[in-house]
Structures are given as structure tokens and as C-alpha cells.
């Protein structure tokens, strides 16, 4: 009956917990599914675009300052006017700047000689008819004091480079040439990869003609805006200096697209998000939360079951044991001994009782307090449990009295055991430390008789113990 009630409690609590957790999971799923698109439009997509733009700006600021510093350096200006024949000086200068700031290349172009120098020294003489040299002459004729270009350069490892160019003027504002730095922008590919893998965004950069200038490597991508019908349809919005967000369909899937013009690079940043990718995340979160709810309910059910079992075990232990000494209590002893008493009658195996009472225990409580008295009783219980067989029954009878049922033990062996226990108690060092003298006990021993009840046997062994008291205490008396 008790077990049935335990399971009823378990089922009711677990059922209520399961219903609650499932309800919360479903409500959370509905709210998340409803808000994911709104969050994507109003926060995630614009924030990602801003982060990309900020990261690009961060990588531009320091190189731009370095290039500006080089253009205003008096050493560079003096060298261009007076010492251009000494190429070692400019090579050393450019190499120092390059190494100090970890750049890929530093360069300088002389307007007077049209010579192009890098950190390695003289590289080439510029020719307006060469495609690769055209940048300088266009920059020279432009009204801008500086510019940023993205370019592939065969002389520079054929890598995608970002060049930051500054014009050099003398004190009378005469044009002396151009200087600047170039460094690989491989970080952009890593950034595009990170946004694609972590945030499910597809990112690319378009020029004013709609050509894809930058996109993540090893990912299939269009080369021009004309190759995507939806992008071509929204071409004016994509290639607009005003940031835009719009939605469209492609192959039965819905997409959101966010644009931003980057004036420093003269490029358009385009971030595309497939809405299904984000609803899939919500679905995965739902199944994960559902699994967690079920697992949590199972764990709680197990904890409840273990708690109930432990509680029942504790109640059972308290019903059978003495709270202070944790020995069996009097009621359990009588029940168990009645069983062994009847068994002894059938098997004809001897059964003996040993009864002991601590001598002068009242004096311990009166002089040293009940707290010390309790410690003495606990230590006596430890000695009895230590030196009595596990098959025997040791119990606290009441107060400072203890009783032991010795199974398959005759009176002679019982006397031997009693004498051993008496000696162990008298010589125990821990007891001596507690009360500052030897604690002793008086023992009564008897063997159960077939023709008498257990109650009479207990009375006889109790009388034997009192005989030991009369004989001067700290003795063993048998009947």
C-alpha cells in the first residue's frame, strides 16, 4: 500500500511538471517563431551590416594614418627634391615603415622621374599607357588628396590588396609625387566566412557597375548583379547610396537583403539572409528545449523517487533504531529475538542473552553533564558493534542499559564474550579521556530455556546483572 501511494505521488508530480514544462516550451516556440523575422529585419541584419562596416573602417584607419604621415614627412619631400639618385635612402625608409607596422608593401612615386619605389628599392618607371600604371595618373589628375583602391597586382603576389595613396606636396604646394601603403585584405575573406558560418549571412561587395568585387572564397556566387533576376529587379535599390532593406523570393524561399554604401572603398556592401535558415534555428531550439523538458522531468521524477525511498528508509531506520546510539531499539530487539527464540526451539541451537548496565552512570551526568553522558553511551555502542558478530543483535534497552542476543551461543561462550566486553570497556582510552577515569559496566548472562518465554529469559538475565552490581560492579554474573 505504501509503495502504491509513493508511485501515485510520483506520477502526479511528474505529470504536472511535464504539462507545465511542455506548455512553457510550446509558448516560447510560438513567440520565438513569430518574432524571429521581426528581429532579423530590425536588429540582426542591420547590426551585422554595421559590424562589417565598422570592422572595415577599423582596418582602414591605421593604414590611412601611416600613409598620411609618409606624405607629410620632410625626409620624403627633401629626398624627392634633392636626393632621388640615392635609392638606398628611400628603400631603407620604406622598409622601416613596412616592418614597423607589419604592412605588405610601402611605396613612393616620383613625379619628376616617374620612378616607382618600394621597400625593395626601384621597381619600375611608370608609363601612362600601361594598364597597371594608370592608377597613378588618374590619381594625380583627381581633386582628391588621397584615395583607397582595391586591386590585384601581379608584382605583389597577385593578392587582393588595399592601397591607400596620398599626394605629396612641397611647401609651395607643388605636386612632388604620391606615396602610400598596401596590405593584403585576407581578413575580409575571414570576416565573410565568419558571418556566413556563424550568422547564416551571405555577404559580398559590388562596384558601381554591379560587378561582385569581393565575396567569400570557395562559395558559389554571381559575378554580376545581372545574373540574379531578383537582384537585377532591385538594382537601383541595391546600388543606392541610401541603405535599404527589402524582401524577395527565389526558388520558393524567402530572402531579406540589406545594403550599405561604403564611401571609403566606393563599394556597396550587400548582406543577404535566407529566412528559412533562421526559422530552422528556432525549430532546433524548440526540439532542444523539448528534449531538455523531458529530460528535466525525468531527472526530477528520479530525484523524487530517490527522496521518497530515502525518506521511507529513514523512517524505517528511526522506527527500528535508537536515535542516539543508532543501535536497535527495544521494540525491534524483542521482535527479532522472538523470531530467533522460536527458531532455536526448532533447531535446538543454543541462544543466549547478555545484559549490561554502566556503573555509576548517574554520576557522569550529574558531574560532567548529559552531553558527556551521551558521548559515553555512543562510545559504548561503538565498542559493542565492533566486537559483536554481525549475526548477533545488539540493542539499547533503555538509559544506560544494553542487551545483546547471541545466536548459536551457549552460556559458557556467552560468559567469555561478556568478560571480553567488560575488559574492553574498562580499558577503553576514549572513555577514559571523556570522564577522566575508567568507565565500567556490570554484565548479566543467561542461556535461553526451551520451556520458558522470552519475557522470562529477559527477566532472568536482568536479575543476573543486578547480582553483578551487588557483588561490587564491573563483574559478570550468570544464571
N, C-alpha and C positions, 0 to 999 in steps of 0.2 A: 504493500500500500504506500509506504514511504517512498519507494523508488518510483512508483507511478506518479505521485504528486510532484516529485522532483522533475520528472520529464514534462509534466504539464506546465510547470513554471518556466522551464527551458523553452518549450515550444511557443508559449505566449510571448515571452520577452523577445525571443529571436524573431518571431513573426512581426511584432510591432516595429522592431528595429529595421527589419528588411523592408517593410512597407514605407517607413519614414525615409530610409536612405534611397530607395528606388524613386520615391516621389521627388525628393530633392534633386536627384540626378536627372530625371526627365525634365523638370522645370528649368534646371540650369542649361540643359541641352537646347531647349526651345529658345531661351533667352539668348544663348550664345549664337545659335544659328541665325536668329533674327538680327543680331547686332553686328555680325562679322562683316557684312558688306558695308554697313554704315561706317564701321571702324576703318575698313580698308580705304574708303573714299576720303574720309575726313582726317584720318590720323596716319595710318601705316604708310600709305603710298606717298603722301606729301612729305612725311618725315624722312622717308628713305631718300627721296629726291634731294631734300635739303642736306641730308648727311653726305650724300655723294658729292654735292656741290661744295660743301664745307671741306670735305677731305681733299678735293681737287685744289681748292683755294689754299689750303694748308701747305700743299706740296709746291705751290707756285710762289708763295710769299718769300721764303728764304732765298730760293734761286734768283728771284727778281731783285732782291736787295743786293745780292752778290754782284749781279750783272750791272746794277746801277752804280755800285761802288767802283767797279772797274772802269766805267765810263767817265767817272769824275776824278779818277786817280791822277795826280800831277805827274807821276812817273810815266804813265802811259802816254799822256799828252806830250811830255818832253821827248820821250823816245820817238814818237811819230814825227815830231818836228825836226829833231837833231840827230838821232842815233839809229835810224832804221837799218842801217848797214850792219849793226851789231845784233844779229838774230839770237845770239845766246842769252842776251839780257831778257828779251821778251819771252823766249822759251822758258827760261827759269822762272819768270814772273807768273806765266800762265800755269806752269806745272805746280808752283807753290799754291796758287789759288785752288787748283783742281784737287790736290792732295788734302789740303786743309779742310775742304768742305765735302769731300767724297763725291765729286762730280764725275761724269763720264768724259766730258770734254770742256775745255775753255778755249776761246778763240778770239782773234782780233783781225780786222781787215783794214788795211791802209788805203785811204782814198787816193793818196799821191801815187803809190806804186801799184795799186790793185792787188797787192800780195795778201794771201790768206795764211795766217799763222795759227798754230795750235800749240798745246803743251809739248808737242814733239818737235816743234820748230816750223820752218816754212813748209807749207803743204802744196799750194798751187797759186798760179796767177789767175785771177778771176777774168772770165770772158762773158760779156753780156749775151753772147749768142749760145752759151751753154745753158741747158735747162737747169742743171743743178746749181748754177751760179746766179740764176735770175732773181733769187730771193733778195740778194744784196742791193741790186739796182732798183728793185721795186720798193724796198725799204728806204733806200736813200731818197727816192722821189716822193715818198709819202709824207704827210704832215705830222705823223705821229713821232714822238720822241723814242718810243720803244714799242716792241711787238712780241707776241708769243706765237710760235709756229709749231705744228706737229708735222713731222716729216720722216721718211725713210731715207737714210743716207748710206750709199754704198761704201763710202770711205770710213764710216763709223759703224762697222759691224752689222750693217744692214738691219739695225734695230729701229723700232719706233721710238723717235726721240722727241723731246720737247725742248725747243730752242727759245731762249729769252734774249732778245737783241736790244742793245741800247746804242744810240748815236753818240759820237764823241765830238765835242766842240772845244775850240780854244777859248781864250779869254775874250776874244772879239767876236765870238760866235761863228767862227769859220768851221765848216764841216771837215773833220780830220779822218773820219772812218767810223767803223762800228765794232763793238765788242760784245761779248756775251758768253753764255754758258749753254751747255746741252747735257741733258741727263736722260737716261732711259726711264720710260714711264711704265715699266713692267708692273708697278704697284697697281696700275689701273686694271690690268687683267685680273690680278688677285682680288681687287675690290669687286669687280664684276662677278667673279666666280663666287665670292662670299655672299653677295646679295642674291645670286641665283640659287645657291645651295641652301643657305640658311633662311632666306626670306621668300623664296619662290618668285623673285622678280627677274624679268629678262630686261637687261639694260644695254643700250647702245648709244652712240653719238652720231649725229647726222650733220653734214655741212649744208650750206645754203642751196645746193643743187639736189639735196635729198640722198646723197651718197652716204653709205654707212662707213664712217671713218674708223670708228673704234667699236669693237664688240668682243665678247668673251671668246677666246680661242677654243677650238675643239668643240664648239657648239654651232649647229647649223643655223645660219642667219642670212637674211636677204642682203643683197649688195646695194640695192637702191630702193627708195620708197615706192617706186612704180611696180615692184614685184609683189607687193601685198595690196590686194584690192581695197581692203578696209583702210589701210594707211594712205593709199592714193586718194581715196574718197575724202579723207580728212587732212589732206596735205597742207592746206592753208592754216589749219589749226595747229598742226604739229610744228610746222616751220614758222611759228609766230613768236615774236619777242615777248608776248604775254603768256604766262604759264597757264596751261589748260588741263582739265581732266574730262575725259569722255569715255563712254561705254560703247561697245560694238560686239557683234557676233562673228565667229569664224569657226567653221566645221562643227556647228551645233553647240559650241562652247562660248560662254560669255567672257569678255575681257574688259579690263579697265586700263586706261593709258593716261599717264601723267607726263607732261612736257615741261622743260625749263631751258631758257636760253642762257648760255654761258658766254658773256661778252669777252672774257679774257682769252678764250680759245676760238671765239667766233663759231661755236658749235651748238647744236641743240641736243640736250640730254633727254632721252626718251626711256621711260620705265613702264614696262607692260606687266600686268598681273592677270593670271588666269584664275577667275573666281572659284572654279571648282577645286583648285589646289588648297584654297583656304577653307572651303566647306569640308574638304576631306580631313583637314586638321581638326575641325570641330567634331566630325564623326569619330575620328580616332580618340579624341579626348572623351567623347561620350562612352565609347566601349571601354576605355581605360577606367573611367570613373565608375562604370557599371561593374567591372571586374573588382575594383577596389571595394565597392559597396558590398558585393557578395563575399569577398574575402574578409572584410571587416566584420560583417555579420557572423561569418563562420568562426572567426577568432573570438569574438565576443561570446558566442554560444559555447565555445570550448572553455573560455575563461569562467563563464557562469557555471558550466557543468563541473569544472575542477573546483570552483569555490564551494559549490553545494556539497560535493564529495568531501572536501576538506572540512567543511563546517560539520557535516554529519560525522566524519571521523573524529573531529574534536569533541563533539557532543558525546559520542560513544566512549571516547577516551576518558572524558570527565565523569561519565556515569560509572566507569569501572575502576578508576584510579583515584588515589589521594592527591589533592591539589598541591600540597607542599612537597611531599617526597616522591611523587609520581610512582609509588608502589601501588599494587592492587588495594582497593578499599575493602572494608569488612564484608559488604554485601556480595561483591564478586568472589571474594575468598570462600565464603560459605557456599555459594552456588557451585563453584568449581570443585571444592573439597567434597561436596555431597556426591558429585559425579565420580570422583576418584574413590570415595568411600564405598560406593556400591560396586564399582569395578574391582576393588580389592577383595570384596567378599566373593566375587565370582572366580577371580583368578587365583585367590589365596596368596597373592603377593603382599608383603608387609607394607604398612603405611604408618608413618609416624608424624607427630606434631611437635613442634618446637616453639615455645612461648618465651619471650624475653621482655624485661622491663628495665629501663635505665635507672640506675641507682641515684637517689638524691637529685632527681631532675628538677624538682621544685626549687631547690637552692640556686640552680643555674638561672632559672627565670627570675627569681627574686633578686639575686645579686648582680647578674650580668644583663638582664633584660630578655624579653621574649624574642628579640631579633637574633641574639646569640643562641638562644634556645632553639630557634628554627634552624639555624645553621648546623647545630649539633644533630638534630633529627635528620637533616638532609645527608650529613656525612655518614650517620649510621645506616641510612638507606643505601648509600653508595657501597659501603662495606658489605652489606647483605647481598646486594645484586652482584658484587664482584666475586664473592666466594660461595655462592649458592648456585647449583646447577640450573640450567635453563628449563629443565623438565620439572623442577620443583616450583612451588607457589609461595611467594613472599608478599606479605600484606602488612599494612599499618592497621593495627587493631583499634587503636584509639589513644590519644595523648602520646605518651612515651612508650606505648606497648606495641610490640610487633609479633606476628605469628607466621610460622613457616610450615608448609605442608611438604614433607619429604616423601617422595614417591619411591616405591620399591626399596624402602629403607627400614630395617628393624631397629629395636630400641638401642642395641649396642652401638650400631653405626650412628644413630641419631645423637647419642651421648658424645661420641667422638667429634661430630660436626659442631655440636653446641660448645664443647670445650675449645675447639679451634676458634670459633667466632668470639667467645668470651675473651680469649687471649688476644685476638686481633683488635677488638675494641679497646681493651685495656692499654695496649701498646701503640695505638694509632697516634702518630705525631700531629696530625692536623687537629684532632680533637684536643690534644694537649695544648696546642697553640691557641685554640679558641677559649678554653676555660682556665688555662694555666695549671692544670693538674690532670691526673689520669681519670678519664671517664670509664665507668664500669657498668656492667649490666648483670642481672640475675636471670638465670635460664631455668625453665621447666621443660622436661622432655617426657613423652609417653608414646607408646605404640598403640594404635587403634585396635579395639577388640571387635570381633565379629558379632558378638551378641549385644552390643550397645550402639546407641545412636551417636551421630557426630556431635550433637549438643553435649552429651555426657562426656565424650572424649575431650572436648574443649574445656569443660569444667574441670576435668582431672588434671590436664596439663597446666591450667591456671593455678590450681592448688599446689602443684609441684613447684611452680615459680615462686609462690608465696613461701613455700618451705625453704627455698634458697635464700629468700630475703631474711627469714627468721634465723637462718644459720650464719648470718653475718654479711650477706650480699656478695656480689661478684663471685657467685658459685653456680654450679649446675646441679639441679636436683631432678631425679627421675622417679616416675611412679609406674 
